[in-house]
Amino acid sequence: MLVFEVVSEASDQAISKTDIISKLIPNWVSFVVQLLAFLVLVAVITFFAYKPVKKIIKARQDYIEDNIKQAEIAKTEANQNIIKTEETLTLSKKQANEIIQQAKEDALKEKEKILESASIEANQMRIDAENDIELAKIEAKEEIRKEMVNIALEASSEVLGRNISTKDNERLAEDFIRRIDS
């Protein structure tokens, strides 16, 4: 048995050495078949996976670049609109200030006209009042003069005991009034 074991060990070692050598040096037919299968697999993956994915990535990249360009254009337009709006606002404020200033000037002119008109009206009223006072004085003096003439006529009629002519009466009354006035 021992002999059998030694022979079996030797044959195991021989088999293992040939197996090792055969495993280290590949079979060319098997190598070529595996290489061709790998190349077919790479071609299939490239055709069905890589190219569509590459197209999708390219489309996404173009979409993003287009959005960036549109955003830059929109930003430029927004900045221009802001500048225009600020200019319009400044111009509107300037016009509003001019309108307010013009309204103030118009109000001052109107005030001056009203004051001048009121002053003229007040002066006219004063002049009219003075004229009315003068007329009232004149009328009062005339009334007083007539009363005095009547009183003088009555007094002279009683003193003299007779009637005097109208002309004499008037002359006497006028003399009396002149003496009182002076």
C-alpha positions in Angstrom: 0.0 0.0 0.0 2.7 2.2 0.6 3.9 1.8 -3.0 0.5 2.6 -4.2 0.4 5.7 -2.1 3.8 6.9 -3.4 2.7 6.3 -7.0 -0.6 8.1 -6.3 1.3 11.0 -4.8 3.7 11.1 -7.7 0.9 11.1 -10.2 -0.9 13.8 -8.3 2.1 15.9 -8.4 2.5 15.3 -12.1 -1.1 16.1 -12.8 -0.9 19.2 -10.8 2.2 20.4 -12.6 0.6 19.9 -16.0 -2.6 21.5 -14.8 -0.6 24.4 -13.5 1.2 24.8 -16.8 -2.1 24.5 -18.8 -3.7 27.0 -16.6 -0.8 29.5 -16.9 -0.7 29.3 -20.7 -4.2 29.9 -22.0 -5.8 28.0 -24.8 -5.6 30.2 -27.9 -9.0 29.2 -29.2 -10.7 29.9 -26.0 -8.8 33.2 -25.7 -9.9 34.3 -29.1 -13.5 33.3 -28.5 -13.5 35.2 -25.2 -11.9 38.2 -26.8 -14.4 38.2 -29.6 -17.3 37.9 -27.1 -15.8 40.8 -25.1 -15.6 43.0 -28.3 -19.2 42.1 -29.2 -20.3 43.0 -25.7 -18.4 46.3 -25.9 -19.9 47.1 -29.3 -23.5 46.2 -28.1 -23.0 48.3 -24.9 -21.6 51.2 -27.0 -24.4 51.1 -29.5 -27.3 50.6 -27.1 -26.1 52.3 -24.0 -23.2 54.7 -24.5 -24.4 56.6 -27.6 -28.0 57.2 -26.3 -26.6 58.3 -22.9 -24.1 60.5 -24.7 -27.0 62.1 -26.8 -29.0 62.7 -23.6 -26.0 64.3 -21.9 -25.4 66.5 -24.9 -29.0 67.5 -25.1 -29.0 68.3 -21.4 -25.8 70.3 -21.7 -27.3 72.3 -24.7 -30.5 72.9 -22.7 -28.5 74.2 -19.7 -26.3 76.4 -21.9 -29.4 77.8 -23.6 -31.0 78.6 -20.2 -27.8 80.3 -19.1 -27.8 82.5 -22.2 -31.5 83.3 -21.8 -30.9 84.2 -18.2 -28.0 86.5 -19.1 -30.2 88.2 -21.8 -33.0 88.6 -19.3 -30.6 90.0 -16.7 -29.3 92.5 -19.2 -32.9 93.5 -20.2 -33.9 93.8 -16.5 -30.9 96.1 -15.8 -31.8 98.2 -18.8 -35.4 98.4 -17.6 -34.3 99.3 -14.1 -32.2 102.2 -15.6 -35.1 103.4 -17.7 -37.5 103.2 -14.7 -35.1 105.2 -12.6 -34.7 107.8 -15.3 -38.5 108.0 -15.7 -38.9 108.2 -11.9 -36.4 111.0 -11.7 -38.1 112.8 -14.6 -41.5 112.4 -12.9 -40.2 113.8 -9.6 -38.7 116.7 -11.4 -42.0 117.4 -13.3 -43.9 117.0 -10.1 -41.6 119.6 -8.3 -42.0 122.0 -11.3 -45.8 121.6 -11.1 -45.8 122.2 -7.4 -43.6 125.2 -7.8 -45.8 126.6 -10.6 -48.9 126.0 -8.4 -47.2 127.9 -5.6 -46.4 130.8 -7.9 -49.9 130.8 -9.3 -51.3 130.8 -5.8 -49.1 133.7 -4.7 -50.2 135.7 -7.8 -53.8 134.9 -7.1 -53.3 135.9 -3.5 -51.8 139.2 -4.6 -54.7 139.8 -7.0 -57.3 139.0 -4.3 -55.5 141.2 -1.8 -55.2 144.0 -4.4 -58.9 143.6 -5.3 -59.9 143.6 -1.6 -57.8 146.7 -1.0 -59.4 148.5 -3.9 -62.8 147.4 -2.8 -62.1 148.5 0.8 -60.8 151.8 -0.4 -63.9 152.2 -2.6 -66.1 151.3 0.4 -64.3 153.8 2.5 -64.7 156.5 -0.1 -68.4 155.6 -0.5 -68.8 155.7 3.3 -67.0 159.1 3.5 -69.3 160.4 0.6 -72.3 159.0 2.4 -71.2 160.7 5.6 -70.7 164.0 3.8 -74.1 163.7 2.2 -75.6 162.8 5.5 -73.8 165.9 7.1 -75.0 168.1 4.2 -78.6 166.7 4.5 -78.4 167.1 8.3 -77.2 170.7 8.0 -79.9 171.4 5.5 -82.5 169.8 7.7 -81.2 171.8 10.7 -81.2 174.9 8.6 -84.8 174.4 7.6 -85.7 173.7 11.2 -83.9 176.8 12.3 -85.7 178.9 9.6 -89.0 177.6 10.8 -88.1 178.3 14.4 -86.8 181.7 13.5 -90.0 182.5 11.6 -92.2 181.5 14.4 -90.0 183.4 16.9 -90.0 186.5 14.7 -93.8 186.3 14.3 -94.3 186.2 18.0 -91.8 188.9 18.7 -93.1 191.2 16.1 -96.6 190.2 16.5 -97.2 190.3 12.9 -96.5 188.3 9.8 -93.4 189.1 7.9 -93.1 188.4 4.2 -91.6 185.2 3.0 -88.6 187.0 1.5 -87.9 188.9 4.7 -88.2 185.6 6.6 -85.8 183.9 4.4 -83.3 186.8 4.6 -83.5 186.9 8.4 -83.1 183.1 8.6 -80.1 183.1 6.3 -78.4 185.9 8.3 -79.1 183.9 11.5 -77.6 180.7 10.0 -74.5 182.5 8.8 -73.9 183.9 12.2 -74.3 180.4 13.7 -72.0 178.7 11.1 -69.3 181.3 11.7 
